[in-house]
Amino acid sequence: MANVEHGGRAGNAFAAGAQTARARLRALRVGLWVIAALLAARQVAAVLGTPKADRLTDLETWVGHDGVLHVKGSLYDSTRFTGTPFGGLVLKPLTRAAEQALGWGWTFGTLLLVVALGLLAARALPQPVSRRTSLLAAPVAISLLMLSLPVRNALYLGQTSIIPVLLVLLGCFAVRGERACGVLIGLAAALQPTVLLFAPLLWFTGRRRAAASTGVTFAALTALAWAAMPHDSNTYWVHHLAGVGLGRAADDLANQSLHGALLRFGLSGPLEIGLFLALGGAVAVLGLRRAVFYARDGQLLLAVAITGCVAVAVSPTTWQYQLLWVLLAVVGRVGRKTSDRYMWPVAVVLVMTLPGKMMLPDMAALHPVRDNVVLIAALAAATLVPFLSRTSAYYRAPIPTDYAEPVPTRWKRVPLLPFPGRVLARPNLLLELLLIRVGYSAYQQVRLAATGGTNAGGRATAEHHGDQILAIERFLRVDIEHWVNHAVFTIGFLRDFFDFYYESFHFFVPLAVLGVLYVRRPADYRWARSALGFATVLALVGFWLYPLAPPRLMPGLGVIDTVHGVQDFSKPDYGTLTALTNQYAAMPSLHFGWSLWCGLVIAILAPKWWMKALGLLHPFFTVSAIVATGNHWVLDAVGGAAVVAAGFGLTYLLQGPRPRTLMKPVEAAGEQPVPATGRTRS
């Protein structure tokens, strides 16, 4: 009886737990679909909210009142039309449509194509997939597509670049029969000739009838266009060598192909052409071999993505709206460890959703990488990235991540939140660097946008808030900025010391602390990095809600800018960062906040007392420097301390206390104590 009763209770508990898990999964799925819908609505609103003269400019180039498809001469007389003659033949009837409504119809039609593309990609994921993945893949795929630069460009410009990608996916994953597959891919090739690279993929994976149908369909449609438009066909295929030279200059940054990159490197003439053909041939052979391997391995979507990345690289011109193939490569699995699995997909998503200048600093030495970042991602996917085979033991069961022991609660009145546990393993360095760079770029952009996009945009409000802060400090009798500033200014070595400290240590010390923790204390690195991230995000909210003029930019206060000299308050000069930063982002002071974070982390983690003391000297020198140089009020430092305290508090609430490495007791004489790494969970 006891056993029966116990078993019944366990069964009920298990059923209740499964029911709760299903409810959470349904709620998560609904939330993701809502996000996808909001992103779609946002993209459509952005397009339709743009003045008519500025939106769908490529579509207007084709079918507008003076568009090239209206002219009686060649489509390529103005070099504005860059599509194939067959594409012009298909678009020709649009000139007789109601052109006033074409923008709406084209925008919503493109939106439907994106949704169809996302659904197909989700359906094509390599098997087996978990029920959770199958339910969430479609909204995630559509959301990523909506955020990607190619889709945003296609919606904004009125481009047809989504259609060839969709036709290829339909041919590979939706239709039955090899002949239908080949017809769809051949139609895509007639619109975008580099799609012909899918014919070898089909041939070498045993779908030879589909490969033959692809070639026949492409030849038939091209011949049809040649018969209807012989002069245009001769211009495109013979004079311009399949479109080379049409549209913008081939060395434009938007051309993310090997040809464009070589031109940007300063090569030209026969040398450039020979090098392009050699490199393109090598990429095509290696990439297609990899694509065939992964197709035979059961990862056809990854094989399609690799082939598309080869097309991106070897095409003479690959404009930004033609780069969707790179985003599809996100499905490849890379890394034997669970912690490494996020590196490749996050890198692809960042490359495809953010401009290169946000991911790499504006340094001349990095310009070749920054200007060709999408091409580099395409080449990596096609030739270098070691995607796991489905036969690998790590494909479905990667090495699990080490977690610290769970904690029963955070505070007595705050329940344990269902967030990821405290990871002990070292995070991936590339992913961390990318996230730090993107986070700092967002930090710069938000600071600038807080004042309307210009340094002078919020001057009146910022100065009014400066008067408020000064009044509060006078009431509290802490208005020491003028006195400290002038006292330091009269002592040369002290002025030079604080100027140097203000300019040099703000970035160097936090990066040094993060670097040491990453190498020596990975679990503490995660804890400290999270606290710093939360503090910075909270500071951005402060910059947005309360733009504040620093003492050096307050008229009539008489504070001297010891770092940059006398200021024109309407056009303040902050050195080389003037154009990138918001001069009125003083509250809270991240100069002091980041230094306080450094001091606290060093004081908590440093093994020696003198190291702890040195660490605490850093925020002391920083607060002295920001006041002495006229760059911050005393209350700005208080605000910086508040966001740092909130950052550590949020980290404690969401992740629990800092994981500590305990020492196992020595069981035998002479044995060294072994650190306990906590429990492991997958």
C-alpha positions in Angstrom: 0.0 0.0 0.0 2.8 2.4 0.9 4.6 1.6 -2.3 1.5 2.1 -4.4 0.8 5.4 -2.7 4.4 6.5 -3.1 4.4 5.5 -6.7 1.2 7.4 -7.3 2.5 10.6 -5.8 5.7 10.3 -7.8 3.7 9.8 -11.0 1.5 12.8 -10.2 4.5 14.9 -9.5 6.1 13.8 -12.8 3.0 14.6 -14.7 2.7 18.0 -13.1 6.3 18.8 -13.9 5.9 17.7 -17.5 2.7 19.8 -17.8 4.5 22.8 -16.4 7.4 22.3 -18.9 4.9 22.2 -21.8 3.2 25.3 -20.6 6.5 27.2 -20.4 7.4 26.0 -23.9 4.1 27.2 -25.3 4.5 30.5 -23.6 8.0 30.8 -24.9 6.9 29.9 -28.4 4.1 32.5 -28.3 6.5 35.1 -27.1 8.9 34.4 -29.9 6.1 34.7 -32.5 5.1 38.0 -31.0 8.7 39.2 -31.3 8.8 38.1 -34.9 5.6 39.9 -35.6 6.8 43.1 -34.0 10.0 43.0 -36.0 8.1 42.5 -39.2 5.8 45.4 -38.3 8.8 47.6 -37.4 10.5 46.9 -40.8 7.3 47.6 -42.8 6.7 50.8 -40.8 10.3 51.9 -41.4 9.9 51.4 -45.1 6.5 52.9 -45.5 7.4 55.8 -43.2 10.3 56.8 -45.4 9.6 59.6 -47.9 8.6 58.2 -51.3 11.6 59.7 -52.9 13.9 57.8 -50.6 12.3 54.4 -50.4 12.2 51.5 -52.8 14.8 53.4 -54.9 15.9 50.3 -56.8 12.3 49.4 -57.6 11.7 52.9 -58.9 14.9 52.7 -60.9 13.3 49.7 -62.7 9.6 50.6 -63.0 9.2 54.3 -62.1 8.0 56.9 -64.5 11.5 57.3 -65.9 12.6 53.8 -65.0 14.8 51.8 -67.3 12.0 49.3 -68.0 10.0 52.2 -69.6 12.8 53.2 -72.0 12.6 52.0 -75.6 16.4 51.4 -75.8 18.6 48.9 -73.9 18.0 48.1 -70.3 21.7 48.7 -69.7 22.1 52.1 -71.4 22.2 53.8 -68.0 23.9 51.0 -66.2 21.3 51.3 -63.4 19.7 48.0 -64.2 22.0 45.2 -63.0 19.7 42.2 -63.3 19.8 39.5 -66.1 17.8 40.0 -69.3 15.4 37.4 -68.1 14.9 39.4 -65.0 14.1 42.4 -67.1 11.7 40.3 -69.2 9.9 39.2 -66.0 9.7 42.7 -64.6 8.5 44.3 -67.8 4.8 43.6 -67.1 5.1 45.5 -63.8 5.4 48.7 -65.7 1.8 48.3 -66.7 0.6 47.7 -63.2 -0.8 50.4 -60.9 2.5 51.9 -59.9 1.1 54.0 -57.0 0.2 50.8 -55.2 3.3 48.9 -56.2 5.3 50.0 -53.2 2.7 48.6 -50.7 2.3 45.4 -52.7 6.0 44.9 -53.1 6.8 45.6 -49.4 4.1 43.2 -48.1 5.0 40.7 -50.8 8.6 40.8 -49.8 7.5 40.3 -46.2 5.6 37.2 -47.1 8.7 35.9 -48.9 10.8 36.4 -45.8 8.2 34.5 -43.7 8.2 31.6 -46.2 12.0 31.5 -46.2 12.1 31.3 -42.4 9.5 28.5 -42.4 11.5 26.5 -45.0 14.8 27.0 -43.2 13.2 25.8 -39.9 11.7 22.8 -41.7 15.1 21.9 -43.3 17.1 21.6 -40.0 19.2 18.4 -40.0 17.5 15.6 -38.2 17.0 14.6 -35.5 15.8 17.8 -33.7 14.2 18.0 -30.3 10.6 18.9 -29.9 11.7 22.2 -28.3 13.8 23.1 -31.4 11.1 22.1 -33.8 8.6 24.4 -32.1 10.9 27.4 -31.7 13.0 27.2 -34.9 10.4 29.0 -37.2 9.9 32.2 -35.1 13.7 32.4 -34.4 14.5 32.0 -38.1 12.0 34.7 -39.1 13.2 37.1 -36.4 16.9 36.6 -37.5 15.9 37.2 -41.1 14.0 40.4 -40.2 17.0 41.7 -38.3 19.5 40.8 -41.1 21.0 43.5 -43.2 20.2 41.8 -46.5 16.5 41.6 -45.7 16.4 45.1 -44.4 18.1 46.4 -47.6 15.8 44.3 -49.8 12.7 45.8 -48.0 14.1 49.3 -48.1 15.5 49.3 -51.6 12.9 47.1 -53.3 15.2 44.3 -54.3 14.5 40.8 -55.6 17.4 39.1 -53.9 15.2 37.0 -51.6 13.5 35.2 -54.5 16.6 33.2 -55.7 17.3 32.0 -52.2 13.7 31.0 -51.7 13.6 29.2 -55.0 16.6 27.1 -54.1 15.2 26.2 -50.7 11.9 25.3 -52.3 13.7 23.1 -54.8 15.8 21.3 -52.2 13.3 20.9 -49.4 9.7 21.5 -50.5 8.9 20.0 -53.9 8.9 16.3 -54.8 10.8 14.9 -57.8 14.2 15.8 -59.1 12.8 17.5 -62.2 10.8 20.0 -60.2 13.8 20.7 -58.0 16.0 21.4 -61.0 13.3 23.6 -62.6 13.1 25.8 -59.5 16.9 26.1 -59.1 17.3 26.8 -62.9 14.7 29.6 -62.6 16.8 31.0 -59.7 19.9 30.8 -61.8 18.2 32.7 -64.6 17.7 35.5 -62.1 21.1 35.2 -60.4 23.6 33.3 -62.5 25.9 32.2 -59.6 23.1 29.9 -58.5 24.4 27.6 -61.2 27.0 26.5 -58.6 24.2 24.4 -57.1 24.2 22.1 -60.2 27.5 20.5 -59.2 26.2 20.0 -55.7 23.1 18.2 -57.1 25.3 16.1 -59.5 27.8 14.9 -57.0 25.2 14.0 -54.4 23.4 11.7 -56.7 20.6 14.0 -57.9 21.8 14.1 -61.5 18.4 14.5 -63.1 17.9 17.6 -60.9 21.3 18.9 -62.0 20.4 18.3 -65.6 17.0 20.0 -65.2 18.8 23.0 -63.6 21.0 23.5 -66.6 18.3 22.9 -69.1 15.9 25.4 -67.4 18.6 28.0 -67.1 19.5 27.6 -70.8 15.9 27.7 -71.9 15.0 30.8 -70.0 18.2 32.6 -71.0 17.5 31.7 -74.6 13.9 33.0 -74.3 15.2 36.3 -73.0 17.8 36.3 -75.8 15.1 35.8 -78.4 12.9 38.6 -77.0 15.7 41.0 -76.1 18.8 40.1 -78.3 20.6 43.4 -77.9 20.2 43.5 -74.1 21.3 39.8 -73.9 24.4 40.5 -75.9 25.2 43.5 -73.8 24.8 41.6 -70.5 26.4 38.2 -71.4 29.1 39.3 -73.9 29.9 42.9 -73.4 29.6 42.9 -69.6 30.5 39.3 -69.0 27.4 38.3 -67.0 26.8 41.7 -65.5 30.4 42.7 -64.6 30.7 46.4 -64.6 27.0 47.2 -64.2 25.8 49.3 -61.3 28.1 50.8 -58.8 31.9 50.6 -59.0 33.1 47.1 -58.2 35.5 48.4 -55.5 32.5 49.8 -53.5 32.4 48.5 -49.9 28.9 47.0 -50.6 30.5 44.5 -53.1 31.5 41.7 -50.7 33.1 39.4 -53.2 36.8 38.4 -53.8 36.8 40.7 -56.8 35.7 43.7 -54.8 38.2 43.0 -52.0 41.1 42.7 -54.4 40.2 46.0 -56.0 40.0 47.6 -52.5 43.5 46.3 -51.8 44.7 48.3 -54.7 45.2 45.6 -57.3 44.0 46.1 -60.9 44.4 44.9 -64.4 45.5 41.5 -65.5 47.2 40.8 -62.1 43.9 41.3 -60.3 41.9 39.3 -62.8 44.4 36.4 -62.7 44.5 36.4 -58.9 40.7 36.6 -58.7 40.2 33.6 -61.0 42.8 31.6 -59.2 41.4 32.3 -55.7 37.8 31.9 -56.9 38.6 28.6 -58.5 40.2 27.3 -55.3 37.3 28.5 -53.1 34.8 26.9 -55.5 36.6 23.5 -55.5 37.2 23.4 -51.8 33.7 24.8 -50.9 31.8 22.5 -53.2 33.7 19.5 -51.9 32.7 20.5 -48.3 29.1 21.0 -49.4 29.0 17.6 -51.0 30.4 16.0 -47.8 27.8 17.7 -45.5 25.0 16.9 -48.0 25.9 13.2 -47.8 26.2 13.5 -44.1 22.5 14.5 -43.9 23.0 18.2 -43.4 21.6 19.4 -46.7 20.7 22.9 -45.3 24.3 23.4 -44.3 25.5 22.2 -47.7 23.1 24.7 -49.4 24.5 27.5 -47.1 28.1 26.6 -48.0 27.4 26.5 -51.7 25.7 29.9 -51.4 28.8 31.3 -49.5 30.9 30.0 -52.4 28.7 32.0 -54.8 29.1 35.1 -52.6 32.9 34.8 -52.9 33.4 33.9 -56.5 30.8 36.3 -58.0 32.4 39.4 -59.6 29.8 41.5 -57.8 27.9 40.5 -54.6 26.0 43.4 -53.2 24.8 43.6 -49.6 21.2 42.5 -50.4 22.5 39.3 -52.0 24.2 37.9 -48.8 21.5 35.9 -47.2 23.4 32.7 -47.9 25.9 33.6 -45.1 23.0 33.8 -42.5 21.9 30.2 -43.4 25.4 29.0 -42.4 24.3 29.6 -38.8 22.8 26.0 -38.7 26.3 24.4 -38.7 27.5 23.0 -35.4 31.0 23.9 -34.3 32.9 22.9 -31.2 33.2 19.8 -29.0 32.2 21.7 -25.8 28.7 23.1 -25.0 30.3 26.4 -24.1 31.8 26.7 -27.6 28.6 26.0 -29.5 27.5 29.7 -29.3 30.6 31.1 -30.9 29.8 30.5 -34.5 26.1 31.3 -34.5 26.7 34.5 -32.5 29.5 35.6 -34.9 27.3 35.0 -37.9 24.3 36.8 -36.4 26.5 39.8 -35.5 28.1 39.9 -39.0 24.7 39.7 -40.7 22.9 42.2 -38.5 25.5 44.9 -37.7 27.7 47.0 -39.9 31.4 46.2 -39.8 32.3 49.5 -38.1 30.3 48.4 -35.0 32.3 45.2 -34.6 35.8 46.6 -35.1 37.4 49.8 -33.9 38.1 52.6 -36.4 41.8 51.8 -36.7 43.6 51.9 -40.1 45.3 48.5 -39.4 41.8 46.9 -39.0 40.1 48.5 -42.1 40.9 45.6 -44.4 39.0 43.3 -42.0 36.2 45.7 -41.2 35.6 46.5 -44.9 35.4 42.8 -45.8 33.9 41.3 -42.7 30.9 39.6 -44.5 33.3 38.2 -47.2 35.5 36.8 -44.5 32.5 35.1 -42.9 31.5 33.7 -46.2 35.0 32.4 -46.9 35.2 30.9 -43.4 31.9 29.1 -43.8 32.9 27.8 -47.3 36.4 26.7 -46.6 37.6 26.8 -43.0 35.0 26.4 -40.2 35.2 22.8 -38.9 31.5 22.0 -38.8 30.8 18.7 -37.0 29.6 15.7 -38.9 26.4 14.0 -37.7 28.6 10.9 -37.1 30.7 12.7 -34.5 30.1 11.8 -30.9 30.0 15.5 -30.1 27.3 16.4 -32.6 24.4 15.6 -30.3 26.3 15.2 -27.0 28.9 17.9 -26.6 31.2 18.0 -23.5 28.9 19.5 -20.8 29.6 22.7 -19.0 30.8 22.8 -15.4 28.4 24.6 -13.0 28.9 25.6 -9.4 26.7 24.0 -6.8 23.2 25.5 -6.9 22.1 27.9 -4.2 18.7 27.5 -2.5 17.8 31.2 -2.6 19.2 34.7 -3.2 17.6 36.6 -0.3 15.0 35.4 2.1 12.2 37.3 0.4 13.4 36.9 -3.2 12.8 33.5 -4.8 15.4 31.7 -6.8 14.9 32.9 -10.4 15.1 30.3 -13.2 18.2 31.8 -14.9 21.3 29.8 -16.0 23.6 28.7 -13.2 27.0 29.9 -12.4 29.3 28.5 -15.0 32.9 27.7 -14.0 34.4 27.1 -17.4 36.3 29.8 -19.3 34.0 31.5 -22.0 35.1 31.6 -25.7 37.5 34.5 -26.2 36.4 35.4 -29.7 32.8 35.6 -28.6 33.7 37.7 -25.6 35.7 40.2 -27.7 32.9 40.5 -30.2 30.3 41.1 -27.4 32.6 43.7 -25.7 33.1 45.5 -29.0 29.4 45.5 -30.0 28.4 46.5 -26.4 30.8 49.4 -26.5 29.6 50.5 -30.0 26.0 50.5 -28.7 27.2 52.5 -25.7 28.7 55.1 -28.0 25.6 55.3 -30.2 23.2 55.6 -27.3 25.3 58.3 -25.7 25.1 60.3 -29.0 21.5 59.7 -29.6 20.5 60.9 -26.2 21.0 64.5 -27.4 19.4 64.2 -30.8 22.5 63.0 -32.6 24.7 66.1 -32.1 26.8 67.4 -29.3 24.9 70.7 -29.2 21.5 69.1 -29.5 20.7 68.9 -25.8 22.8 71.8 -24.6 20.0 73.8 -23.0 18.6 70.8 -21.2 22.0 69.6 -20.1 23.0 73.1 -18.7 19.6 73.3 -16.9 20.4 69.9 -15.3 23.8 71.2 -14.4 22.3 74.1 -12.5 20.1 71.6 -10.6 23.1 69.4 -9.6 25.1 72.5 -8.5 22.1 73.7 -6.4 21.9 70.2 -4.7 25.7 70.2 -4.1 25.6 73.7 -2.5 22.8 72.6 -0.3 24.9 69.5 0.8 28.0 71.7 1.0 30.0 69.4 -1.4 30.3 71.9 -4.3 34.1 71.6 -4.4 34.6 71.4 -8.1 35.7 75.0 -8.7 38.1 75.0 -5.8 39.7 71.6 -6.6 40.0 72.5 -10.3 41.8 75.8 -9.7 44.0 74.4 -6.9 45.2 71.5 -9.1 45.6 73.8 -12.1 48.2 75.9 -10.3 50.4 72.9 -9.5 52.0 71.8 -12.8 53.0 68.2 -11.9 49.7 67.5 -10.2 47.7 68.9 -13.2 49.8 66.7 -15.6 49.3 63.6 -13.4 45.5 63.9 -13.2 45.2 64.8 -17.0 47.2 61.7 -17.8 45.3 59.5 -15.4 42.0 60.7 -16.7 42.9 60.0 -20.4 44.8 56.7 -19.9 43.5 54.6 -17.1 39.7 54.6 -17.9 40.0 51.8 -20.5 43.3 50.2 -19.6 42.6 49.2 -16.1 39.2 47.5 -16.7 40.6 45.6 -19.7 43.6 44.5 -17.7 41.4 43.3 -14.8 39.2 41.4 -17.3 42.2 39.9 -19.0 43.8 38.6 -15.8 40.5 37.2 -14.6 39.9 35.5 -18.0 43.2 33.7 -17.9 43.5 33.0 -14.1 40.0 33.0 -12.7 37.4 32.1 -15.4 34.5 31.6 -13.0 35.2 35.0 -11.3 35.6 36.5 -14.8 32.0 35.7 -15.6 30.8 37.1 -12.3 32.7 40.3 -12.6 31.9 40.8 -16.3 28.2 40.4 -15.6 28.3 43.1 -12.9 30.2 45.5 -15.2 27.7 44.9 -18.0 24.7 45.5 -15.8 26.3 48.7 -14.4 27.0 50.0 -18.0 23.5 49.3 -19.2 22.0 51.2 -16.2 24.4 54.1 -16.9 23.1 54.3 -20.5 19.6 54.7 -19.1 20.9 57.6 -17.0 22.6 59.2 -20.0 19.3 58.9 -21.9 17.0 60.2 -19.2 19.2 62.9 -17.7 21.7 64.6 -20.0 24.0 66.7 -17.9 26.6 69.2 -18.7 29.9 68.6 -16.8 31.5 71.6 -14.9 33.9 72.3 -17.8 30.9 73.1 -20.1 28.9 75.2 -17.6 28.9 78.9 -18.7 29.8 81.3 -15.9 31.1 78.7 -13.6 34.8 79.3 -14.4 35.9 75.7 -14.3 39.0 75.1 -16.5 39.2 72.2 -18.9 42.7 71.1 -18.0 42.8 68.3 -20.5 41.6 70.0 -23.7 41.9 73.7 -22.9 39.4 76.5 -23.3 36.1 75.4 -24.7 33.5 76.9 -27.2 30.4 75.8 -25.4 28.4 75.6 -28.6 31.0 73.3 -30.2 32.9 71.6 -27.4 36.2 69.8 -28.2 36.8 66.5 -26.6 39.8 65.5 -28.7 39.6 62.7 -31.2 36.4 61.3 -29.6 34.3 64.5 -30.1 32.4 63.1 -33.0 31.7 59.8 -31.3 30.7 60.7 -27.8 28.0 62.7 -26.1 29.5 65.6 -24.2 26.5 65.7 -21.9 26.7 62.1 -20.6 28.0 63.0 -17.1 25.4 61.4 -14.8 26.3 58.8 -13.7 30.1 58.9 -14.1 31.3 55.7 -15.8 34.8 57.0 -15.3 34.3 56.5 -11.6 31.9 53.6 -11.9 34.3 51.5 -13.9 37.2 52.4 -11.6 35.1 51.5 -8.5 34.2 48.2 -10.2 38.0 47.5 -10.7 38.8 48.5 -7.1 36.1 46.2 -5.6 37.0 43.2 -7.8 40.7 43.6 -7.0 39.9 44.0 -3.3 37.7 40.9 -3.3 39.8 38.6 -5.3 43.5 39.7 -4.8 45.4 37.3 -2.6 47.7 39.9 -1.0 46.8 42.9 1.2 49.0 45.3 -0.7 47.2 44.3 -4.0 43.9 45.0 -2.4 45.2 48.4 -1.3 46.5 49.3 -4.7 43.2 48.3 -6.2 41.3 50.6 -3.9 43.6 53.5 -4.8 42.4 53.4 -8.4 38.9 54.7 -7.7 40.4 57.3 -5.3 42.7 58.6 -8.0 39.9 58.5 -10.6 37.4 60.5 -8.5 40.1 63.0 -7.8 41.0 63.2 -11.6 37.4 63.6 -12.8 36.8 66.5 -10.4 40.2 68.1 -10.8 39.9 68.1 -14.6 36.4 69.6 -14.6 34.8 66.6 -16.3 32.4 65.5 -13.6 30.5 66.7 -10.6 30.9 65.1 -7.2 27.3 63.7 -7.5 28.3 62.1 -10.8 30.6 59.9 -8.8 27.8 59.1 -6.4 25.7 58.1 -9.4 28.6 55.9 -10.7 28.8 54.1 -7.4 25.0 53.6 -7.4 25.0 51.8 -10.8 28.0 49.7 -9.8 26.2 48.6 -6.6 23.1 47.9 -8.7 25.2 45.9 -11.1 26.6 43.6 -8.4 23.1 43.3 -6.9 21.6 42.2 -10.2 24.4 39.7 -10.7 23.7 38.3 -7.3 20.0 38.2 -7.9 20.1 36.5 -11.4 23.2 34.3 -11.0 23.6 33.8 -7.3 26.7 34.5 -5.2 30.1 34.4 -6.6 31.2 30.8 -7.1 34.1 29.9 -4.9 36.6 27.1 -5.4 36.6 24.9 -2.4 39.4 22.6 -1.5 38.7 18.9 -1.0 40.2 17.5 2.3 43.5 15.7 2.0 42.7 12.0 2.4 46.3 10.7 2.4 49.5 12.1 3.8 51.6 13.9 1.3 48.7 14.4 -1.2 48.1 17.9 -2.5 44.6 19.4 -2.0 42.5 19.2 -5.2 40.2 22.1 -6.1 36.5 21.2 -6.3 35.1 22.4 -9.5 31.5 22.0 -8.5 29.0 19.8 -10.1 28.6 19.1 -13.9 25.4 19.4 -15.7 24.6 19.3 -19.4 
